[in-house]
Structure formats: structure tokens, C-alpha cells
């Protein structure tokens, strides 16, 4: 079933970081679409939850970039707090 989740990275301060995350997530099987929301410091991910889970995406980002993520359903509002520092 297709659903949309919102990820809130622990850090998203660098201008290149959202694009890097989008590229990693977009290449994963089952991911249909990734939208970066800079103002909310989050990513909306449309996925087929029969092929991939939000937890698998979070694990991959953690392995690739060393970032922690919070997962929330898409409501159009920011959930949780996000640090404003660049990890690079």
C-alpha cells in the first residue's frame, strides 16, 4: 500500500545535505517520491510499505550519513525538534 511519511533529520543545516538524502532515499526500492521541505526541515517520502518501511529508510540514512531521524505521518506541520548544525 502506498503511504507518505515525514522524516525529520537530526541535522539538516548544510545546503547540500537534503539533496544527498533525497538521492539516497530515491534510489531505494519501493520509494515512489521524495520531497524536501527546507522551511520545516523535513522530507516527505511516498513509499510502498509492502516493499520498504520508514525504519529501513532511517537505518540507511544513519549508515550513509550518520544522521538520526524521527518518523511521523505527514500532517503538513513540523513535529519534534531539529538541530540546525552541519555534520560536514
Legacy VTK file of the C-alpha trace (Angstrom):
# vtk DataFile Version 3.0
C-alpha trace
ASCII
DATASET POLYDATA
POINTS 88 float
0.000 0.000 0.000
1.280 3.461 -0.847
1.642 5.897 2.024
3.516 9.085 2.824
5.688 9.574 5.879
7.636 12.585 7.058
11.222 12.292 8.264
12.778 14.888 10.496
16.583 14.609 10.321
18.613 15.369 13.422
20.664 17.831 11.339
19.834 19.495 8.040
21.859 22.719 8.149
24.067 22.223 5.080
22.573 23.272 1.750
23.783 20.065 0.068
22.552 17.660 2.742
18.854 17.496 1.724
19.820 16.718 -1.873
22.185 13.989 -0.700
19.466 12.468 1.487
16.941 12.716 -1.348
19.317 10.869 -3.697
19.924 8.056 -1.223
16.245 7.642 -0.384
15.063 7.914 -4.007
17.321 5.035 -5.027
15.772 2.628 -2.509
13.288 0.035 -3.847
9.698 0.903 -3.007
10.253 4.660 -2.714
7.904 6.486 -5.089
8.712 10.154 -4.358
10.806 12.328 -2.034
10.076 15.994 -1.370
12.399 18.162 0.677
10.698 20.825 2.797
13.509 23.201 3.748
11.409 25.531 5.907
10.091 22.652 8.008
13.476 20.889 7.920
11.878 17.637 6.853
11.412 15.201 3.981
8.080 13.814 2.777
8.526 10.308 1.402
5.889 8.432 -0.565
6.569 4.710 -0.397
5.080 1.291 -0.970
5.044 -0.110 2.561
4.928 -3.663 1.185
8.419 -3.098 -0.282
10.080 -0.821 2.269
9.416 0.644 5.697
10.208 4.007 7.205
12.506 2.236 9.659
14.541 0.791 6.777
14.936 4.263 5.285
16.028 5.688 8.640
18.559 2.871 9.044
20.030 3.526 5.568
20.379 7.280 6.209
22.015 6.500 9.544
24.505 4.166 7.866
25.284 6.513 4.974
25.307 9.904 6.711
25.327 9.231 10.443
22.056 11.092 10.969
19.285 10.194 13.362
15.720 10.660 12.115
12.284 10.999 13.624
9.408 9.433 11.667
5.965 10.976 11.610
2.906 10.696 9.414
2.531 13.608 7.005
0.331 16.299 8.522
1.898 19.381 6.925
3.367 20.563 10.219
6.727 20.166 11.839
6.920 17.516 14.525
9.752 17.273 17.019
12.876 19.374 17.228
15.701 19.505 14.725
19.243 20.740 15.276
20.477 23.445 12.907
24.090 22.313 12.529
26.022 20.974 9.577
27.527 17.500 10.026
30.031 18.034 7.207
LINES 1 89
88 0 1 2 3 4 5 6 7 8 9 10 11 12 13 14 15 16 17 18 19 20 21 22 23 24 25 26 27 28 29 30 31 32 33 34 35 36 37 38 39 40 41 42 43 44 45 46 47 48 49 50 51 52 53 54 55 56 57 58 59 60 61 62 63 64 65 66 67 68 69 70 71 72 73 74 75 76 77 78 79 80 81 82 83 84 85 86 87
